[in-house]
């Protein structure tokens, strides 16, 4: 990752740069000493992570934060021990208290790296357009967009397709949960649906065409969280 260090204390800058060099996740570090330089640098070069001092000359760390891209991970640097109470209002990934210790620095960077890995994994998963499954002795290709829902029957699952075709395969629902694109969500012990095909959600069921599929209470919140729900 390429990181930007924004702090007006040369000693803190040197320390963070040294920590960055000791961390395999960070390949380069650029240092600036005030908020105006920080915004200018971000507009000129791509960065994967920003270490941002809360108390800066010319512009405060919060003012700088408001000017940064929302998808750019930021770790705040502060001497305020009460910052934990305010951190949730800053939309930052983490914060480091001065004097910064390497173990805490590493933990914060690792958190950003892990979130990035999950996000990239989900993007790759959501882009998947086809799967191959065994249907008896045959291997069948299915376009995931054609799958309306998947039904578990004993040790088998049944894929219900747009065409009306049904394909049985010896698979577990758990294995499918890990393999299917993000548009698929488990709503019952025996059912997984493709949210693109939902016509209506009732209190205890999802309607896909004329088929009413039950929702378990334990899965309902997960389904709602998947939807682009306008309140």
C-alpha positions in Angstrom: 0.0 0.0 0.0 1.0 3.6 -0.6 0.4 5.8 2.4 0.4 9.5 3.2 1.5 10.7 6.7 0.1 14.1 7.7 1.6 15.6 10.9 3.3 18.8 11.8 5.6 17.1 14.4 8.8 15.9 12.6 9.5 13.3 15.3 6.0 11.7 14.8 6.5 11.8 11.0 9.9 10.0 11.3 8.5 7.5 13.7 5.5 6.6 11.5 7.7 6.4 8.5 10.0 4.0 10.3 7.0 1.9 11.4 5.7 1.9 7.8 9.1 0.6 6.6 8.9 -2.2 9.2 5.4 -3.2 8.0 5.3 -5.5 5.0 1.8 -4.1 4.0 3.2 -0.6 3.3 5.4 -0.2 0.2 5.9 3.6 0.4 5.2 6.6 2.6 5.0 10.3 1.7 5.1 12.9 4.5 3.4 16.4 4.5 3.1 18.8 7.5 -0.2 20.5 7.1 -3.7 19.9 5.8 -3.5 22.1 2.7 -0.5 20.0 1.5 -2.3 16.8 2.3 -5.4 17.7 0.2 -3.1 18.8 -2.7 -1.1 15.6 -2.5 -4.2 13.3 -2.4 -5.5 15.2 -5.5 -2.2 14.6 -7.3 -1.3 11.0 -6.4 -3.2 7.8 -5.5 -2.9 6.6 -1.9 -4.3 3.5 -0.2 -4.1 4.9 3.4 -3.7 8.2 5.2 -2.3 8.8 8.7 -3.9 12.1 9.7 -3.0 14.2 12.8 -6.1 15.6 14.4 -4.4 18.8 15.5 -2.8 20.5 12.5 -1.9 24.1 11.5 -4.0 25.9 8.8 -6.7 23.2 8.8 -7.7 20.8 11.5 -7.6 17.1 10.9 -11.4 17.0 10.8 -11.5 19.7 8.2 -9.0 17.8 6.1 -11.0 14.6 6.6 -14.1 16.3 5.1 -12.1 17.0 1.9 -10.7 13.5 1.4 -12.4 10.9 -0.8 -14.9 8.9 1.3 -13.4 5.6 0.2 -9.9 6.5 1.2 -9.0 4.8 4.5 -7.9 7.1 7.2 -6.2 6.4 10.6 -6.3 9.4 12.9 -3.3 10.4 15.1 -4.1 12.2 18.3 -2.9 13.0 21.8 -6.5 13.3 23.0 -7.2 10.3 25.3 -10.9 11.0 25.1 -10.9 10.7 21.3 -12.4 7.2 21.5 -15.8 8.8 22.4 -15.6 11.0 19.3 -14.0 8.6 16.8 -17.4 7.3 15.6 -18.3 10.7 14.3 -15.2 11.0 12.2 -15.7 8.1 9.7 -12.2 6.8 10.2 -10.9 3.2 10.2 -9.0 3.6 13.5 -7.1 6.0 15.7 -3.6 6.0 17.3 -2.8 7.8 20.6 0.5 9.6 20.9 3.0 8.4 21.8 2.4 5.8 19.1 3.5 2.3 19.7 4.5 -0.1 16.9 2.1 -2.9 18.1 -0.9 -0.5 18.0 0.3 0.9 14.6 0.5 -2.6 13.2 -2.9 -3.5 14.5 -4.5 -0.5 12.8 -2.8 -1.1 9.5 -3.8 -4.8 9.6 -7.4 -3.8 10.2 -7.3 -1.7 7.0 -5.6 -4.5 5.0 -8.2 -7.1 6.2 -11.1 -4.9 5.3 -9.6 -4.3 1.9 -9.2 -8.1 1.3 -12.8 -8.8 2.3 -14.0 -5.9 0.0 -12.0 -7.2 -3.0 -13.1 -10.7 -2.3 -16.8 -9.6 -2.3 -16.3 -7.7 -5.5 -14.8 -10.7 -7.2 -17.6 -12.8 -5.9 -20.3 -10.4 -7.1 -18.8 -10.4 -10.6 -19.1 -14.2 -10.9 -21.5 -14.9 -13.8 -21.4 -18.7 -14.1 -20.9 -21.8 -12.0 -20.3 -25.4 -12.9 -22.1 -28.2 -11.0 -22.4 -31.9 -11.3 -25.8 -33.2 -12.5 -25.5 -36.9 -12.2 -22.5 -37.9 -14.3 -22.6 -34.6 -16.3 -21.0 -31.3 -15.5 -23.4 -28.4 -16.2 -22.7 -24.7 -16.6 -25.3 -22.4 -15.1 -25.4 -18.6 -15.5 -26.0 -17.4 -12.0 -28.3 -14.6 -13.2 -30.8 -17.3 -14.4 -31.1 -18.9 -11.0 -34.2 -17.7 -9.2 -33.8 -19.6 -6.0 -32.1 -22.8 -4.7 -33.9 -25.4 -2.6 -32.3 -27.9 -0.3 -33.6 -31.5 -0.4 -31.9 -33.9 1.9 -28.2 -34.1 0.7 -29.1 -32.5 -2.6 -29.9 -28.9 -3.8 -32.3 -28.0 -6.6 -31.6 -25.0 -8.8 -34.8 -23.3 -10.0 -34.0 -21.5 -13.3 -35.7 -18.7 -15.2 -36.6 -21.1 -18.0 -38.5 -23.3 -15.5 -35.8 -26.0 -15.7 -34.7 -27.6 -12.4 -31.3 -29.0 -11.9 -30.4 -31.3 -8.9 -26.9 -31.6 -7.6 -25.2 -33.3 -4.6 -24.2 -30.2 -2.7 -24.6 -28.6 0.7 -26.3 -25.3 1.2 -23.4 -24.1 3.3 -20.9 -24.7 0.4 -23.2 -22.7 -1.9 -23.4 -19.8 0.6 -19.6 -19.5 0.3 -19.5 -19.9 -3.5 -22.5 -17.8 -4.8 -22.4 -14.1 -5.9 -23.5 -11.4 -3.4 -27.0 -11.2 -4.9 -27.7 -14.6 -3.3 -28.9 -14.8 0.3 -30.0 -17.6 2.6 -33.5 -16.9 3.9 -34.3 -20.3 5.4 -32.5 -23.5 6.3 -33.8 -25.0 3.1 -33.8 -22.0 0.7 -31.4 -19.5 -0.8 -32.7 -16.8 -3.2 -31.4 -14.5 -5.9 -32.5 -11.0 -4.8 -32.7 -9.9 -8.4 -35.8 -12.1 -8.8 -37.7 -10.9 -5.7 -41.2 -9.6 -6.5 -42.4 -9.0 -3.0 -41.3 -9.5 0.6 -44.0 -10.3 3.1 -43.7 -10.8 6.9 -42.9 -14.5 6.6 -42.3 -15.2 2.9 -40.6 -13.9 -0.2 -42.6 -14.0 -3.5 -40.7 -14.9 -6.7 -43.2 -15.1 -9.4 -46.0 -17.3 -8.2 -43.7 -19.2 -5.7 -43.9 -18.2 -2.0 -40.7 -19.0 -0.2 -40.6 -19.0 3.6 -38.3 -16.6 5.5 -37.0 -17.8 8.9 -36.9 -15.1 11.5 -33.1 -15.6 12.0 -32.4 -14.9 8.4 -34.8 -11.9 7.8 -32.4 -9.2 9.0 -29.7 -10.6 6.7 -32.0 -10.4 3.7 -33.1 -6.8 4.5 -29.5 -5.7 4.9 -28.8 -7.0 1.4 -31.4 -4.9 -0.3 -31.1 -1.3 -1.5 -34.0 -0.3 0.7 -35.3 3.3 0.4 -36.9 4.4 3.7 
